[in-house]
């Protein structure tokens, strides 16, 4: 039995999320089906994150165990051939120790949210960015974001369907910057609550639009009440960027 670590890139638009779902297609199902076609084995894929429907990944780390002898490069090539035309690609594949786990060995996760800030509608990036047509003050957004950095009870910023037992998380970084007409929000933490990044981005956007004072972000956090959330940003602009492991 060999454990392989996969690095996946995918467009989350056509999927109900990364994890296998009973009511629609998932990234996990697409990869596991390809593995079965290659090996004849019902391998189960485990991943560092649990992205929702419409959320994308630049480098999602996953792993699966295969009994049949395979070289990592040959496995990657075979999976990519069978994944077409699904918008999923294995961009790296390597053998890892049997006790390495894509989820439980992970000590950090990085997300990026992309906001296209312009009047014109999206064309090339439709479904891959959030279009905000009114001007955003990214400096105000960044300033307000710093109140969320650190260890807090993020009840206000998590989905009502979040299954995490504890709403307390430590947010290591939350930066907002502009590159031309794109406002980027970058978040780092060991782990995140369900919808946490999207909820933080939506609330910061209200600050950027001048609809919220910066202090209202602090007040919303302190309220520990989902009803006090300003706005939950759509999934389109959210990307899983990187999973971090001790040896790396």
KEDO-44123 format. One record per atom (N, C-alpha, C): residue in one letter; y negated, z negated, x. Coordinates in pm, whole numbers, padded with zeros to 5 digits, always signed. Layout:
! residues N
AYZX...
//
This chain:
! residues 248
X+00120+00000+00086X+00000+00000+00000X-00124+00000+00089X-00214+00095+00066X-00338+00106+00143X-00456+00088+00051X-00551+00008+00096X-00674-00009+00019X-00780+00085+00075X-00839+00163-00013X-00945+00256+00026X-01077+00213-00036X-01181+00213+00046X-01317+00189-00003X-01383+00324-00026X-01433+00344-00147X-01502+00469-00182X-01651+00441-00197X-01733+00534-00155X-01876+00530-00185X-01904+00642-00283X-01952+00605-00401X-01969+00701-00510X-02116+00730-00536X-02144+00855-00561X-02275+00899-00611X-02250+00958-00749X-02332+00918-00846X-02311+00975-00980X-02437+00974-01064X-02440+01069-01155X-02541+01077-01260X-02482+01006-01381X-02545+00896-01423X-02489+00817-01532X-02514+00873-01671X-02589+00981-01681X-02626+01036-01811X-02510+01065-01905X-02403+01131-01858X-02294+01168-01950X-02196+01054-01979X-02215+00939-01913X-02116+00833-01922X-02166+00713-02004X-02069+00638-02055X-02101+00514-02127X-02121+00397-02032X-02114+00424-01903X-02128+00323-01800X-02027+00346-01691X-02029+00260-01590X-01934+00274-01481X-01795+00229-01524X-01788+00112-01588X-01659+00057-01626X-01593+00135-01740X-01461+00139-01737X-01384+00207-01841X-01419+00152-01979X-01441+00240-02075X-01478+00203-02211X-01379+00263-02311X-01359+00193-02422X-01272+00245-02525X-01341+00351-02611X-01476+00347-02614X-01550+00433-02706X-01621+00550-02638X-01584+00582-02514X-01648+00696-02451X-01613+00709-02305X-01657+00818-02240X-01623+00842-02099X-01693+00744-02005X-01629+00716-01893X-01687+00628-01792X-01661+00685-01654X-01739+00639-01557X-01718+00681-01418X-01581+00633-01370X-01545+00511-01403X-01415+00457-01363X-01301+00544-01413X-01307+00583-01538X-01201+00668-01593X-01193+00801-01520X-01310+00860-01491X-01311+00990-01422X-01245+00980-01286X-01276+00874-01212X-01219+00858-01078X-01069+00825-01086X-01034+00732-01176X-00892+00695-01188X-00806+00812-01234X-00859+00895-01322X-00785+01014-01365X-00764+01110-01248X-00866+01123-01164X-00853+01210-01046X-00751+01153-00949X-00751+01021-00930X-00652+00958-00842X-00511+00982-00894X-00492+00969-01024X-00359+00992-01082X-00314+01135-01059X-00406+01229-01075X-00371+01370-01057X-00331+01399-00912X-00392+01326-00818X-00363+01347-00676X-00235+01276-00633X-00218+01151-00679X-00111+01066-00627X+00001+01037-00725X-00025+01055-00856X+00071+01015-00957X+00074+00865-00980X-00027+00795-00927X-00032+00649-00938X-00146+00606-01030X-00121+00500-01108X-00223+00445-01198X-00304+00337-01124X-00382+00381-01028X-00465+00288-00951X-00583+00241-01034X-00622+00117-01015X-00737+00060-01084X-00853+00049-00987X-00968+00101-01025X-01085+00099-00939X-01171-00023-00969X-01212-00093-00864X-01303-00206-00873X-01432-00169-00802X-01546-00210-00858X-01674-00166-00803X-01770-00282-00782X-01868-00259-00694X-01966-00362-00661X-02060-00392-00777X-02085-00292-00861X-02177-00310-00974X-02114-00265-01103X-02183-00298-01214X-02135-00259-01347X-02247-00186-01420X-02278-00067-01374X-02393+00004-01429X-02371+00043-01574X-02480+00038-01652X-02477+00072-01794X-02480+00222-01816X-02468+00259-01942X-02482+00398-01983X-02618+00452-01939X-02617+00568-01873X-02741+00631-01832X-02795+00586-01698X-02733+00485-01635X-02778+00435-01504X-02704+00512-01395X-02774+00544-01289X-02721+00629-01182X-02685+00547-01058X-02619+00612-00963X-02587+00547-00836X-02603+00645-00721X-02664+00597-00614X-02673+00675-00491X-02559+00640-00396X-02512+00515-00402X-02406+00472-00311X-02336+00349-00369X-02262+00369-00476X-02184+00260-00535X-02056+00242-00454X-02030+00119-00410X-01907+00092-00336X-01798+00048-00433X-01681+00105-00416X-01565+00076-00500X-01441+00072-00413X-01332+00020-00468X-01206+00027-00394X-01090+00046-00489X-00981+00096-00435X-00855+00109-00510X-00740+00109-00410X-00621+00074-00459X-00501+00065-00376X-00407+00179-00410X-00355+00245-00305X-00265+00358-00322X-00140+00338-00235X-00025+00358-00295X+00101+00343-00222X+00135+00467-00139X+00108+00584-00193X+00141+00708-00123X+00057+00722+00005X+00119+00759+00117X+00043+00775+00242X-00065+00884+00227X-00186+00849+00268X-00298+00943+00259X-00397+00914+00370X-00452+01018+00427X-00567+01001+00516X-00691+00990+00430X-00786+00908+00472X-00905+00884+00392X-00982+01014+00364X-00995+01099+00465X-01071+01223+00446X-01002+01314+00346X-00869+01325+00356X-00794+01410+00263X-00804+01357+00120X-00802+01225+00106X-00816+01166-00027X-00953+01198-00085X-01057+01184-00004X-01193+01213-00051X-01205+01359-00094X-01153+01450-00015X-01162+01591-00048X-01085+01623-00177X-00968+01563-00191X-00887+01589-00311X-00955+01535-00436X-01011+01415-00426X-01078+01356-00542X-01200+01439-00581X-01277+01481-00484X-01396+01561-00516X-01360+01693-00581X-01249+01752-00539X-01205+01878-00599X-01168+01858-00746X-01108+01745-00776X-01062+01720-00913X-01171+01660-01002X-01271+01598-00942X-01380+01540-01022X-01472+01647-01080X-01477+01763-01018X-01562+01871-01073X-01514+01909-01212X-01601+01936-01308X-01748+01943-01295X-01819+01813-01331X-01748+01701-01339X-01814+01574-01369X-01919+01544-01261X-02034+01486-01298X-02138+01457-01200X-02108+01329-01121X-01990+01328-01057X-01946+01216-00974X-01896+01274-00842X-01936+01213-00731X-01890+01259-00600X-01853+01139-00514X-01744+01154-00440X-01707+01054-00338X-01775+01099-00209X-01877+01026-00166X-01952+01069-00047X-01902+01003+00080X-01813+00903+00067X-01749+00843+00184X-01620+00776+00138X-01522+00772+00228X-01393+00708+00197X-01336+00655+00328X-01287+00531+00325X-01230+00471+00446X-01125+00368+00409X-01031+00347+00499X-00933+00241+00483X-00999+00107+00515X-00967+00005+00435X-01022-00129+00456X-00908-00230+00448X-00929-00351+00501X-00825-00454+00491X-00791-00487+00347X-00670-00535+00325X-00623-00563+00191X-00698-00673+00120X-00769-00758+00196X-00845-00866+00133X-00991-00830+00111X-01029-00706+00144X-01166-00660+00119X-01177-00621-00028X-01283-00669-00094X-01299-00642-00237X-01440-00589-00262X-01449-00475-00328X-01579-00412-00350X-01677-00504-00421X-01627-00583-00515X-01715-00672-00591X-01729-00810-00525X-01616-00874-00497X-01621-01014-00454X-01659-01031-00307X-01642-00927-00226X-01684-00934-00086X-01831-00899-00069X-01891-00847-00173X-02031-00801-00166X-02127-00919-00164X-02221-00919-00069X-02317-01029-00057X-02460-00986-00094X-02478-00862-00133X-02611-00817-00172X-02607-00682-00241X-02698-00665-00338X-02706-00540-00411X-02851-00496-00419X-02872-00366-00408X-03008-00311-00412X-03018-00206-00521X-03124-00217-00599X-03153-00121-00704X-03292-00062-00682X-03309+00059-00730X-03441+00123-00732X-03465+00177-00872X-03589+00159-00920X-03627+00217-01049X-03740+00315-01025X-03728+00434-01084X-03824+00542-01063X-03903+00568-01192X-04035+00555-01182X-04124+00585-01294X-04209+00706-01256X-04202+00810-01334X-04289+00927-01312X-04415+00904-01393X-04527+00891-01323X-04654+00853-01386X-04746+00975-01391X-04734+01051-01502X-04816+01171-01520X-04819+01208-01667X-04909+01298-01703X-04920+01341-01842X-04812+01443-01879X-04778+01531-01786X-04686+01640-01817X-04544+01587-01840X-04470+01652-01929X-04332+01608-01955X-04241+01631-01834X-04128+01562-01834X-04031+01579-01725X-03952+01708-01746X-03919+01773-01636X-03835+01892-01641X-03715+01873-01547X-03738+01879-01417X-03629+01868-01320X-03567+01730-01317X-03645+01627-01349X-03593+01490-01341X-03575+01425-01478X-03570+01506-01582X-03548+01451-01716X-03411+01382-01721X-03410+01259-01770X-03287+01180-01772X-03264+01104-01644X-03350+01126-01544X-03334+01059-01415X-03457+00980-01374X-03560+00981-01458X-03680+00901-01436X-03735+00858-01571X-03819+00755-01569X-03890+00711-01689X-04029+00770-01684X-04066+00846-01783X-04199+00906-01788X-04296+00810-01855X-04401+00771-01783X-04511+00692-01837X-04637+00775-01821X-04697+00814-01931X-04805+00912-01926X-04942+00852-01898X-04962+00723-01925X-05091+00659-01897X-05090+00607-01754X-05207+00601-01687X-05212+00557-01547X-05159+00414-01529X-05082+00396-01425X-05028+00266-01390X-05099+00212-01265X-05129+00083-01267X-05187+00015-01152X-05070-00049-01076X-05021+00023-00976X-04903-00026-00904X-04933-00151-00821X-05058-00167-00779X-05094-00287-00702X-05084-00412-00790X-05131-00401-00914X-05120-00513-01008X-04974-00541-01040X-04895-00436-01053X-04753-00454-01080X-04684-00528-00965X-04716-00489-00843X-04655-00555-00727X-04697-00702-00718X-04823-00727-00743X-04872-00866-00739X-04801-00952-00843X-04789-00900-00963X-04722-00974-01070X-04574-00993-01041X-04514-00896-00971X-04370-00902-00943X-04334-01018-00852X-04428-01061-00769X-04395-01166-00671X-04364-01300-00737X-04411-01319-00860X-04380-01442-00933X-04232-01450-00970X-04165-01336-00970X-04024-01332-01007X-03931-01349-00887X-03986-01336-00766X-03905-01349-00645X-03867-01496-00625X-03744-01519-00585X-03696-01656-00564X-03588-01692-00664X-03555-01821-00668X-03450-01869-00756X-03511-01915-00889X-03468-01852-00998X-03525-01882-01130X-03418-01871-01238X-03449-01928-01352X-03372-01904-01473X-03429-01777-01536X-03350-01668-01536X-03397-01538-01582X-03353-01508-01725X-03340-01611-01807X-03297-01591-01945X-03383-01489-02018X-03514-01493-01996X-03605-01398-02062X-03573-01254-02023X-03521-01236-01903X-03503-01102-01849X-03357-01057-01849X-03275-01114-01937X-03138-01068-01944X-03102-01029-02087X-03006-00939-02099X-02963-00892-02229X-02901-01005-02310X-02918-00995-02441X-02855-01093-02530X-02703-01084-02521X-02652-00971-02469X-02508-00950-02457X-02457-00981-02316X-02543-01036-02231X-02503-01068-02094X-02390-01171-02095X-02287-01147-02018X-02170-01235-02015X-02172-01334-01900X-02277-01332-01818X-02286-01427-01707X-02295-01570-01760X-02224-01661-01694X-02223-01800-01740X-02354-01870-01708X-02420-01829-01601X-02541-01896-01555X-02656-01796-01546X-02769-01822-01615X-02883-01731-01608X-02968-01748-01482X-02932-01844-01397X-03008-01868-01274X-02963-01771-01165X-03056-01696-01113X-03029-01601-01005X-03139-01612-00899X-03107-01569-00779X-03205-01565-00671X-03242-01420-00643X-03365-01387-00671X-03416-01251-00646X-03480-01250-00507X-03423-01173-00416X-03469-01172-00277X-03593-01086-00256X-03604-00980-00334X-03720-00889-00315X-03745-00814-00443X-03874-00795-00476X-03914-00711-00588X-04047-00646-00550X-04039-00525-00501X-04157-00454-00451X-04189-00336-00541X-04319-00309-00555X-04366-00194-00631X-04458-00113-00541X-04433+00015-00531X-04517+00102-00450X-04524+00240-00515X-04620+00318-00471X-04639+00453-00526X-04617+00557-00419X-04547+00663-00457X-04536+00783-00374X-04583+00900-00459X-04709+00936-00447X-04766+01041-00530X-04767+00999-00675X-04703+01076-00761X-04702+01042-00903X-04581+00957-00942X-04502+00915-00843X-04385+00831-00869X-04413+00687-00829X-04393+00595-00922X-04402+00452-00894X-04260+00400-00878X-04233+00340-00763X-04099+00291-00730X-04096+00140-00738X-03995+00087-00806X-03972-00057-00811X-03839-00081-00742X-03839-00166-00638X-03719-00191-00559X-03682-00338-00566X-03556-00365-00600X-03510-00503-00622X-03385-00530-00540X-03385-00645-00471X-03269-00689-00393X-03227-00828-00438X-03097-00849-00454X-03043-00981-00487X-02894-00980-00457X-02836-01099-00450X-02691-01106-00435X-02623-01047-00559X-02676-01079-00675X-02624-01025-00801X-02734-01030-00905X-02717-00953-01011X-02816-00943-01117X-02752-00970-01252X-02834-01014-01347X-02790-01030-01485X-02793-00894-01555X-02725-00886-01667X-02723-00764-01746X-02864-00730-01795X-02912-00612-01762X-03045-00562-01798X-03159-00631-01722X-03129-00711-01621X-03236-00784-01553X-03337-00691-01489X-03291-00591-01415X-03385-00502-01347X-03467-00424-01448X-03403-00369-01550X-03476-00292-01651X-03577-00379-01724X-03541-00504-01750X-03633-00594-01820X-03754-00628-01733X-03730-00649-01605X-03841-00679-01514X-03932-00558-01500X-03873-00440-01487X-03954-00318-01473X-04039-00295-01598X-03980-00309-01716X-04055-00288-01839X-04173-00382-01852X-04152-00507-01816X-04260-00605-01823X-04369-00576-01721X-04330-00538-01600X-04429-00503-01497X-04508-00379-01537X-04444-00287-01609X-04515-00168-01655X-04629-00206-01751X-04606-00309-01832X-04713-00356-01922X-04832-00408-01842X-04802-00473-01730X-04911-00517-01642X-04983-00397-01584X-04906-00299-01539X-04965-00178-01481X-05049-00100-01578X-05016-00109-01706X-05092-00040-01811X-05213-00120-01858X-05224-00244-01812X-05334-00330-01854X-05310-00398-01987X-05189-00391-02039X-05158-00454-02168X-05119-00601-02152X-05077-00638-02033X-05044-00777-02002X-05127-00823-01883X-05167-00951-01886X-05224-01015-01767X-05109-01047-01670X-05140-01054-01543X-05036-01088-01445X-04975-01224-01478X-05058-01316-01526X-05009-01451-01556X-04905-01453-01668X-04908-01351-01752X-04812-01347-01863X-04668-01327-01814X-04652-01269-01697X-04518-01255-01639X-04462-01393-01606X-04548-01478-01549X-04508-01616-01518X-04475-01691-01646X-04557-01671-01748X-04535-01740-01876X-04405-01694-01941X-04377-01564-01932X-04253-01512-01991X-04132-01569-01919X-04139-01575-01786X-04029-01632-01708X-04005-01778-01745X-04113-01855-01755X-04103-01998-01785X-04051-02023-01926X-04073-01928-02016X-04032-01946-02156X-03879-01950-02171X-03808-01883-02081X-03661-01876-02089X-03616-01834-02229X-03682-01730-02277X-03659-01685-02414X-03667-01533-02418X-03559-01468-02455X-03555-01322-02459X-03661-01265-02552X-03700-01339-02653X-03802-01293-02746X-03938-01278-02680X-03955-01341-02563X-04083-01333-02492X-04088-01216-02393X-03980-01138-02389X-03978-01022-02300X-04080-00919-02347X-04150-00861-02252X-04249-00761-02288X-04187-00629-02328X-04097-00575-02244X-04041-00442-02269X-03918-00425-02182X-03815-00363-02236X-03696-00329-02160X-03702-00181-02126X-03716-00149-01998X-03730-00009-01956X-03601+00067-01986X-03609+00196-02012X-03489+00276-02040X-03401+00289-01917X-03274+00324-01933X-03183+00332-01818X-03210+00450-01727X-03280+00552-01776X-03293+00678-01705X-03338+00664-01559X-03432+00575-01532X-03489+00567-01399X-03421+00471-01304X-03311+00408-01346X-03247+00304-01266X-03135+00361-01179X-03137+00323-01051X-03036+00368-00954X-02979+00249-00878X-02846+00243-00870X-02781+00151-00777X-02790+00217-00639X-02855+00148-00545X-02885+00211-00415X-02786+00171-00307X-02749+00042-00302X-02667-00002-00190X-02596-00132-00222X-02473-00145-00173X-02400-00271-00176X-02387-00317-00031X-02411-00445-00007X-02413-00499+00129X-02295-00593+00149X-02230-00580+00266X-02113-00660+00298X-02132-00729+00434X-02069-00844+00454X-02092-00920+00578X-02071-00841+00705X-01963-00765+00713X-01933-00692+00836X-02030-00579+00862X-02106-00540+00762X-02198-00428+00776X-02341-00473+00800
//
